[in-house]
Amino acid sequence: MGDKLDEAKGVELTAGGFGVAPAAMNHFAWTTSDTIIQVHGEGPFKITYVNPADDPSKK
């Protein structure tokens, strides 16, 4: 959670694990290997990048 990625504060989720983030909470996710991610939410749903340069759709 937060405005900048800090891998030292990360929590590893294993198969079946999940995380919860309230609306408008800045958070990060990353993987170190091939991973399938399933996202659930109550709409409306949107992704807002803290740093717009990180948005892969803009590349």
C-alpha positions as CSV (number, residue, x, y, z in Angstrom):
1,M,0.0,0.0,0.0
2,G,1.1,3.6,-0.5
3,D,2.2,5.9,-3.3
4,K,5.5,4.2,-4.0
5,L,6.4,0.5,-4.4
6,D,8.4,-0.8,-1.5
7,E,9.0,-4.5,-2.1
8,A,10.4,-5.0,1.4
9,K,6.8,-4.3,2.7
10,G,5.2,-6.7,0.2
11,V,3.2,-9.7,1.3
12,E,3.5,-12.9,-0.7
13,L,0.2,-14.4,-1.8
14,T,0.2,-18.1,-2.7
15,A,-2.4,-20.0,-4.7
16,G,-5.8,-19.2,-3.4
17,G,-4.6,-16.2,-1.5
18,F,-6.2,-12.8,-1.7
19,G,-5.7,-9.1,-0.8
20,V,-8.3,-6.4,-0.1
21,A,-7.9,-2.7,-0.8
22,P,-10.5,-0.1,-0.1
23,A,-11.6,2.3,-2.8
24,A,-9.1,5.0,-3.7
25,M,-6.3,3.1,-1.7
26,N,-3.0,3.3,-3.6
27,H,-1.5,-0.1,-3.8
28,F,0.9,-2.2,-5.9
29,A,1.2,-5.8,-7.1
30,W,4.0,-7.6,-8.8
31,T,5.1,-11.0,-9.7
32,T,8.5,-12.7,-10.2
33,S,7.1,-15.6,-12.3
34,D,4.2,-16.4,-14.7
35,T,1.1,-15.8,-12.7
36,I,-2.7,-15.8,-13.2
37,I,-4.5,-13.0,-11.4
38,Q,-8.2,-12.8,-10.9
39,V,-9.6,-9.4,-9.9
40,H,-13.0,-8.9,-8.3
41,G,-14.7,-5.6,-7.3
42,E,-17.9,-3.8,-6.8
43,G,-18.4,-1.4,-9.7
44,P,-17.7,1.0,-11.0
45,F,-14.1,-0.2,-11.5
46,K,-11.1,1.7,-12.9
47,I,-7.4,1.6,-12.6
48,T,-5.7,4.9,-11.9
49,Y,-1.9,4.9,-12.0
50,V,-0.1,7.0,-9.3
51,N,2.6,7.6,-11.9
52,P,0.9,7.8,-15.3
53,A,4.2,6.7,-16.9
54,D,3.6,3.3,-15.4
55,D,0.4,2.8,-17.4
56,P,1.2,0.0,-20.0
57,S,-1.7,1.1,-22.2
58,K,0.1,4.4,-22.9
59,K,3.2,2.7,-24.3
